[in-house]
Amino acid sequence: MNIYAKLLLLCSIGVAFIAVRWSATSFNEESLKGARVLVTGASTGIGEQLAYQYARLGAQLVITARRGNVLEEVVRKCKEMGAQKAFFIPADMASPPDAERVVQYAIEQLGGLDFLVLNHIGPSPYSMWNGDVEHTRWLLQVNFLSYLQMAQKALPTLEKSKGSIVVVSSLLGKICGPFTLPYAATKFALNGFFGGLQHELAMQKSNVSITICILGLIDTDSAMEKIKGYINMTAYPAHESARHIVEAGASRQPEAFYPWYTFYACLFRDWFPYFRDLAIQNSYTYNP
Ligand SMILES: NC(=O)c1ccc[n+]([C@@H]2O[C@H](COP(=O)([O-])OP(=O)(O)OC[C@H]3O[C@@H](n4cnc5c(N)ncnc54)[C@H](OP(=O)(O)O)[C@@H]3O)[C@@H](O)[C@H]2O)c1
């Protein structure tokens, strides 16, 4: 085979790979009618949009976050949008008993669970690391350990219902960047833990699927406020990201990427580390 034939073959394989990667998933919207769903961090941002996506498709919902008055309003909108049932439970994931209490409440209200959607994050500064170990310890409880507690509590009921755990993670849990060290550490931890759990569940022939969602920059108020003055890049719409997450969970994809560039960033992450790191450092503004 001459060099041109080899190049053509390589290009064809590349195109086929990309086409398969982005081809439509087998997502049947009807399958979510009546589905029993618990969404965390649903008072605002992507979590709020997730609640609306499930509501629109006729799911039964329990939503949680700390602010009960805001959750009450989200529940009202979910009912208007078509949720078969919608309840809320205020909880602080910094408090370990709250994580299990929320899952227990959802199981009682809905008679079981089909989807556990883990999305909440605690507030964390967007700045150079100041050496505050205690903040990272606290954030690990909110962003990581509470996810494990909720998954552990929900697994028996998800096993019965052939259900799914959906973990909302970040490109910053795959590729290191500046200014978000404690946050990124919790996201790397999530990817490592739930990626490993995917193997263990498969080896045990479990009915439960896990979908890990890798998100890039999304236009939520909290994200936009944080990056102001540090980085200038396109933020993608929260409702679109929520639609992708719901679809990926329902079609039991092991890993989902939104927006498109996150997939390629992960694919090529280790090919040219010197240029990757240069590009990352040059894309931020730093004025000490
Ligand atoms: N936005 C982005 O650019 C982006 C990029 C990549 C990944 N993600 C991921 O997407 C998910 C959602 O991000 P987002 O931008 O929508 O976040 P957000 O707007 O800051 O919302 C965070 C949610 O978590 C809740 N929360 C905060 N502290 C809590 C605590 N101690 N206990 C329980 N709930 C708590 C908040 O509600 P209360 O204040 O009422 O508690 C809120 O509902 C996160 O997992 C994030 O890592 C986001």
The ligand as a Gaussian input file, in Angstrom:
#p B3LYP/6-31G(d) Opt

LIG

0 1
 N      -21.210000      26.125000      34.864000
 C      -20.119000      25.625000      34.309000
 O      -19.383000      26.291000      33.547000
 C      -19.743000      24.189000      34.558000
 C      -18.664000      23.650000      33.846000
 C      -18.316000      22.316000      34.068000
 C      -19.022000      21.556000      34.974000
 N      -20.068000      22.113000      35.654000
 C      -20.750000      21.277000      36.636000
 O      -22.151000      21.414000      36.520000
 C      -22.758000      21.283000      37.811000
 C      -23.669000      22.474000      38.053000
 O      -22.901000      23.660000      37.929000
 P      -23.632000      25.088000      37.979000
 O      -22.770000      26.051000      37.255000
 O      -25.061000      24.933000      37.590000
 O      -23.560000      25.398000      39.545000
 P      -24.356000      26.519000      40.388000
 O      -25.132000      27.399000      39.476000
 O      -23.353000      27.154000      41.294000
 O      -25.377000      25.671000      41.245000
 C      -24.926000      24.882000      42.295000
 C      -26.124000      24.194000      42.936000
 O      -25.646000      23.466000      44.088000
 C      -26.384000      23.886000      45.254000
 N      -25.512000      23.859000      46.428000
 C      -24.470000      24.686000      46.730000
 N      -23.926000      24.346000      47.904000
 C      -24.638000      23.282000      48.373000
 C      -24.575000      22.507000      49.556000
 N      -23.664000      22.748000      50.515000
 N      -25.475000      21.518000      49.721000
 C      -26.419000      21.267000      48.777000
 N      -26.519000      21.958000      47.632000
 C      -25.645000      22.965000      47.433000
 C      -26.866000      25.298000      44.915000
 O      -28.070000      25.639000      45.580000
 P      -28.187000      26.318000      47.036000
 O      -27.318000      27.540000      47.014000
 O      -29.647000      26.613000      47.142000
 O      -27.743000      25.275000      47.997000
 C      -27.185000      25.167000      43.428000
 O      -28.455000      24.610000      43.252000
 C      -21.619000      21.149000      38.802000
 O      -21.393000      19.798000      39.111000
 C      -20.437000      21.718000      38.052000
 O      -19.208000      21.193000      38.494000
 C      -20.433000      23.400000      35.475000

